[in-house]
Amino acid sequence: MQIQITSRHNKASATLQNFITDELGKLEKFYDKITSCHVVLDEEHVDKIVEITMNVLNHTVNATAKSDAIGKSIADAIDKVERQLKKLNEKLKVHRGGNSNKEKAAPEAE
């Protein structure tokens, strides 16, 4: 996976960039066909905004988070991307003929 980190209105430290890279690397366990990821770190007055755009096979996943702390914004954006990747993975499993949780309902009693 190619990761590009852009920082607006401030300079992202190497530690912060390594943290983001490590956290995004963990997302491959939810969906293994991630091709590239672009992270934008923006600082507007008090708010810290993180935008993540992730390209996966035939899809694009976007997440934006705003907070007063950069760490919280990063965590929130990564959580949003994780939920979207899980949902996408589940849709593909159902589309391919796999069983979804809805289909695993309790068997009918006779």
N, C-alpha and C positions, 0 to 999 in steps of 0.2 A: 504494500500500500504506500502510495506517495502522499506525504503530508507537507502542506505548505502553511506556514504561520505568518500572518500579516498583522502588524501592530500599528494602530493609528493614534496619533497624539501622545505617544509615549514609546519607550523602548522596552521590549520584552526581554527579560534576563534569560540566560542560558538555562538556569534552573527551571524557570517557568516553562520554557520551550520543551525541555526534557520531560517535565511532568505531563504536559499536554500530549506529547508523543507516546508516553507510556500508557496513559489512560485511553487514548484512541486505539492503541494496539490491542488492548483488552477487549475491544468491541468485536474483533474478528471471531471470537467464539460464538457470537450470536448470529453472525452472517459472514460467511467466509469469502464472499465474492466482492469485497470492497476494493475498488480500483484506486481511488484517490480521495483526498480530504483537504478542504481549505478552511482554515480557522482564522477569523478576523477578531482581533482584540481591539476594542475601542473604548476611549475614556472621554466622557462628556460631563464636565463639571464634577459632580459627586458620583454619578452612575458609571459603572463599568459594564460594558456590553460585550457579549461573546456571541458570535455567529459561526455556526458550523454548517458547511455544505459538503455533503459526502456523496460521491458517485459510486453507486453499486451497479451490478449487472442490469442494464436496461432501466434503472431507476435513479432518482436523485432524492436524497434525504436532507431536509433543512431543519435547523433548530436555532432559536435565538433566546438568550437569557439576559436579564438585566438585574443588577444588584449593586449594592454599595461596596462590595468586596469582590475582587477579581476571582478569588478562589471559589466563592459561592456561585458566581456566574458560570464559571467553567464547569463545576459539578452539575449545576442545573441543566446546562446545555447538553452535556454528555448523557445525563439521565433521559432527556427528551429523545436524543438520537438512539439510545439503547432501546427505548420503548418502540420507536418506529421500526428499528431493525428486527426486533422480535415479532412485531405485527406482520412485517413483510415476509419474514421467514415462515410464519404460520400460514399466511395466505398461499405461499408457494407450495407448502406441503399439502394443503387441502386441494389446491388446483391440480396437483399431480395425482390425486387419488388417495392420499393419506387420510387418516382419521383426525378430525378436529375434536376439541373438547366437547363441542355441542353434540357430536355424533356418539360420544361415549356415555350417553345418558344411561340411567339405570334400566335394565331390561324390564319389559312389561311382565307383570305377574298374571298368571292364568288362573 
